[in-house]
Amino acid sequence: MYKLFFLITFTFSSLSADRLSWIGSWMALDEWKSEFNIEIIETGMAISTYGNGEKGQWKIIDGNLEIIWESGRKDYIFSGVMGIQRLSDFKGKKYTTGMKKLLN
């Protein structure tokens, strides 16, 4: 019984830690290396300053973040060999750039 309790507690604490590591303000780059910000909010909402601004919903998949924006664009944010990276996909056009977490 204790093993089951420990396993459940460990699983939920790991998921919570993954989730909390993504919360906050991030500086991102577009495909032309122009900077913009993405705010990851604990409620599952994301806000971007890209263009005229955009809102979306995010979720964690295998420890990585997926944002589906209202425009239909999708961002996959993950820890890669070059640090935190963002794969953007819009209508089949994809590109990858870096990201960095901003201090709050």
C-alpha positions as CSV (number, residue, x, y, z in Angstrom):
1,M,0.0,0.0,0.0
2,Y,2.8,2.4,0.9
3,K,4.6,1.7,-2.4
4,L,1.4,2.6,-4.3
5,F,1.0,5.8,-2.4
6,F,4.7,6.7,-3.0
7,L,4.4,5.9,-6.7
8,I,1.3,8.1,-7.0
9,T,2.8,10.9,-5.0
10,F,6.1,10.8,-7.0
11,T,4.2,10.8,-10.3
12,F,2.1,13.8,-9.4
13,S,5.1,15.7,-8.0
14,S,7.1,15.0,-11.2
15,L,4.2,16.2,-13.4
16,S,3.8,19.3,-11.2
17,A,7.5,20.1,-11.4
18,D,7.5,19.8,-15.2
19,R,4.5,22.0,-15.4
20,L,6.0,24.7,-13.1
21,S,9.3,24.8,-15.0
22,W,7.4,26.1,-18.1
23,I,5.3,28.8,-16.2
24,G,6.6,32.4,-16.8
25,S,7.8,34.8,-19.4
26,W,10.0,33.6,-22.3
27,M,11.8,35.5,-25.0
28,A,11.4,33.7,-28.4
29,L,12.7,34.3,-31.9
30,D,10.8,34.1,-35.2
31,E,12.3,32.6,-38.3
32,W,14.0,35.9,-39.1
33,K,15.5,36.1,-35.6
34,S,13.1,38.9,-34.5
35,E,12.4,38.8,-30.7
36,F,9.0,38.5,-29.1
37,N,7.7,37.3,-25.8
38,I,5.5,34.3,-24.9
39,E,3.9,34.3,-21.5
40,I,3.0,30.8,-20.1
41,I,0.2,31.2,-17.5
42,E,-0.5,28.5,-14.9
43,T,-4.2,28.3,-16.0
44,G,-3.2,26.7,-19.3
45,M,-3.3,29.9,-21.3
46,A,-0.4,31.4,-23.4
47,I,-0.1,34.9,-24.6
48,S,2.3,36.1,-27.3
49,T,3.5,39.5,-28.3
50,Y,4.2,38.2,-31.9
51,G,2.6,40.5,-34.5
52,N,-0.5,42.0,-33.0
53,G,-0.5,39.5,-30.2
54,E,-2.0,36.1,-30.0
55,K,-3.6,33.8,-27.4
56,G,-3.5,30.1,-27.1
57,Q,-3.8,27.0,-24.9
58,W,-0.9,24.9,-23.8
59,K,-0.4,21.4,-22.4
60,I,2.6,19.2,-21.5
61,I,3.4,16.2,-23.6
62,D,6.2,14.0,-22.5
63,G,7.7,16.8,-20.4
64,N,7.6,19.2,-23.4
65,L,5.2,22.1,-24.0
66,E,2.8,22.3,-26.9
67,I,0.9,25.5,-27.5
68,I,-2.0,25.7,-30.0
69,W,-2.6,29.3,-30.9
70,E,-6.0,30.7,-31.9
71,S,-4.5,31.3,-35.4
72,G,-4.0,27.6,-35.9
73,R,-0.2,27.9,-35.4
74,K,1.4,25.3,-33.1
75,D,4.6,25.7,-31.1
76,Y,6.4,22.8,-29.5
77,I,8.9,23.9,-26.9
78,F,11.5,21.4,-25.7
79,S,14.9,21.1,-24.1
80,G,17.3,20.3,-27.0
81,V,21.0,19.9,-27.5
82,M,21.3,23.7,-27.8
83,G,19.1,24.6,-24.8
84,I,15.4,25.4,-24.9
85,Q,14.2,25.3,-28.4
86,R,10.9,26.2,-30.2
87,L,9.6,24.3,-33.2
88,S,6.9,26.4,-34.9
89,D,4.4,24.8,-37.3
90,F,1.9,26.9,-39.3
91,K,0.2,25.3,-42.3
92,G,3.1,22.9,-42.8
93,K,5.8,25.6,-42.8
94,K,8.1,24.7,-39.9
95,Y,11.2,26.3,-38.4
96,T,13.2,26.0,-35.1
97,T,14.6,28.7,-33.0
98,G,15.9,29.1,-29.5
99,M,14.1,30.5,-26.4
100,K,15.2,31.8,-23.1
101,K,13.3,32.2,-19.9
102,L,13.1,35.8,-18.6
103,L,13.4,36.7,-14.9
104,N,10.1,37.7,-13.4
